[in-house]
Every structure is written in C-alpha cells, then in structure tokens.
Amino acid sequence: MGKVAAKMKVMPQSPEIDLDDLQERLENALPEGAKISRVDREDVAFGLIALFPTVLIPDEAGGTDAVEDAFADVDGVESVSVDEVGRI
C-alpha cells in the first residue's frame, strides 16, 4: 500500500504558546503508523503563528480523521484543519 501526505494547519490557543513544545506534543499524539515529515510555521496575525505539520499516513489508515482528532486533543491547540492532501 502507498502513503498519504497530509499538510495540516494547527492553530495554537494564543501567541504565548511555546511552539517547540506544542510541536513535540503533536508528534507524541500521532496515531500508530503516522509520522511527521516536516513542520512549517506561518505568521497569521497579531503575533499568532500557525504550525503546518506534514503528516505521512499509511493509505489503508482511512484518511486524516484519526490525526485530526489526535491533534485536536493536544493541550494548547485551538483548531486543526487539513490544508492539502496527496498520495506519495
């Protein structure tokens, strides 16, 4: 089976959130078989910076729902959305 690369948009709850710590918590929350290949950061507004982790998921895992749910449960995360998805 192939893999799916999903670029997620993770918004922190506030500009005071330590993004390095948040990134580590996101990596620890991943479901089995998924892994983060890279994380980009983008200024949003008023000092708020969004994280854009690209997550590699096995194709048979059934999409990005499990990753979205896992990221949404991480302390300090305001919202999670899928930015891009593609097969690799």
Phi, psi and omega in degrees: 000155180272191179233158177245134174255121180241121175268115183259152174249118180245118179262124176286161182291332181203165178293343182280350181296133176286109186292327177295318179293318179298318178299318178296319179294324177296316179299321180288339183271352184300141174292162181301135178094345180262150176210151179271126180268330177198161177225122175258157178234142181220130176295134180256295179185148173053040178085357180277131181239127178270145173263139177236079177285137172262117186252130175265124185234135175301139183302325182283357182288346175090027175101197188262359185304316182296321179291316178301314180297317181296316179294322181295333181277353182285133179299131179099355180266126177275313181206158179225135175216160178269125180268313179212151176220139177204156177272145176233000000 
